[in-house]
Amino acid sequence: MEEEQKLVKGSTNLEGSETKLELTVDEVVEGYVGSLGFSQLVHVLLVSLAWIFDAQSTLVTIFSDAQPAAWRCKTGLCQGNNNSTAKGSGSVCGLAPGTWEWVDGHTSSIIAEWALICDRRFLAAVPASVYFLGSLIGSAVYGHLSDSWLGRKRTVQLSCILTSITAFATSLSPNICTYAFFRFANGFARSGIGICCLVLTTESVGRKWRGQVGQYGFFFFTVGFLTLPLVAYPTRTCWRSLYKVLSLLPLAYSVLLLPLVSESPRWLLIRGRGKEALEVLDRKKLPSNLSLVNPCGSTNVASSCTSEGDETSPNNKENLWTTRWAAMRMVTVMLAGFGVGFVYYGVQLNVENLNFNLYVSVALNALMEIPAVVIGTFLLGFTNRRLLLSVSSYIAAVSSILCTFFSHKKVQNKYGGSWGQLIIEGIGFMGASTAFDILYIYCVELFPTNVRNFAVSMLRQAIMLGASVAPLLVVLGRLSPSLSFLVFGAFAISSGVFSIWLPETRNAPLYETLKQQEEEEKHNWVSHNDCAIELGK
């Protein structure tokens, strides 16, 4: 009955007897195209593949910047440690240069090649930190480009190409300063992949599948995480080879697969390209008299629906930061995102402080992403976003705090650490991963089309800011593992608390403009209160 009411919307054409049918993008998708048809599913899968390169680019430092596992004497005169092999690098600080060597060779990681040990150990955290700072700045730039003139698809393509170039350039770094610069550039380059892929997939499907489709991207992020040890192990003796291999994948994707992807119909509509939007929605399935409703209420869509920060049009008055409700909502999302980013990336980088085999630890964490995505996808279908976000954050917090107790125990096995601590850390990471995934989808639903990519980019900046601090804590964790886990727990709790102030968005429509969303949410709030008063009589 509701569908029939939607389809009768329209206005009579005075020049003929045919009725002009005007519908919103949501109504066209739900009434004609379908919430998630075969073509939409192919589109979602092709776009989501880019998350693989996002994961590999972000987490490659787990191996390239890793603390070498062992060293050995070269001369037999290592001050009583003749021909010994020891974990870590602390015991070599008093040895004369040239009397010892790393077991896996001096090119196994940047720490081994550039001697980032002893009084230079904190330099090892700089490349990872500046990488996330690059992502922070890049998120703002890509968010603006994708909402304004470049669009979602071309922004993803640009990001993939630049990611490939900067990854290859990183492999040629002659010293730690150049390496840090190219990691910064690589972080800037890859930051457009995640935010645009998430928005591009969710804007093409119906509201029923929006949450689940958003999770598909995180599944491919997990695939990238899982395949990283498979690429890293054959190149374990040369970190430069690892970067060269990873640089080929995003370039091949942007040239071979991305051209098959279509642009977001919602973005085309607010840019005044309604005919192209109808073509993307599959014109063959639609009535010949159908046109898309102008979400801005004016005849000139392009001039009135420009994105956040676009000041080229005199008619553009919508701005996320000057709209009070949107600004408050954005700040709350960013505060929650800072904590989630700090914990999510920090826990992954902190695996070396578990004293386990590095490849086993990374593989287990990657495997824990799978239940996080599956559980998140399942629960998003019928559970409130706010509840999922807070509960996931609290699970990560409790697990991190429990890990502090295992840090003082010296239980060993053939992999070098405590299985109890590893399992609890894995559960905590699963909670952080679920919170990370939910928060992105939540942000997509909290803001309208004309600022959606900008809002997601602002969230990305907050997450990257948190992530940029995490490597410093990881280095500190080499001295005190319990302290690092305790700090992770505190930040996870803060993210759960901030989520309380966000409105629920489950089954809510995706609005096109800030003005439209404000009016609709006010109307829904008044209607809800009126119903409550009627029930209370």
Salt bridges, closest charged atoms under 4 A:
GLU2 OE2 - LYS6 NZ 3.93
GLU22 OE2 - LYS20 NZ 3.76
ASP26 OD1 - ARG266 NH2 2.55
GLU27 OE2 - LYS9 NZ 2.71
ASP54 OD1 - ARG190 NE 2.83
ASP54 OD1 - ARG460 NH2 3.22
GLU101 OE2 - ARG72 NE 2.92
GLU113 OE2 - ARG240 NH2 2.71
ASP147 OD1 - ARG152 NH1 2.66
GLU203 OE2 - ARG152 NH2 2.92
GLU203 OE2 - ARG452 NH1 2.76
GLU276 OE1 - ARG273 NH2 2.88
ASP310 OD2 - ARG271 NH1 3.92
GLU352 OE2 - ARG478 NE 2.59
GLU445 OE2 - ARG210 NE 3.27
GLU445 OE2 - ARG385 NH2 2.96
GLU512 OE2 - ARG266 NH1 2.92
GLU518 OE2 - LYS522 NZ 3.58
GLU521 OE1 - ARG329 NH2 3.11
GLU534 OE2 - LYS537 NZ 3.43
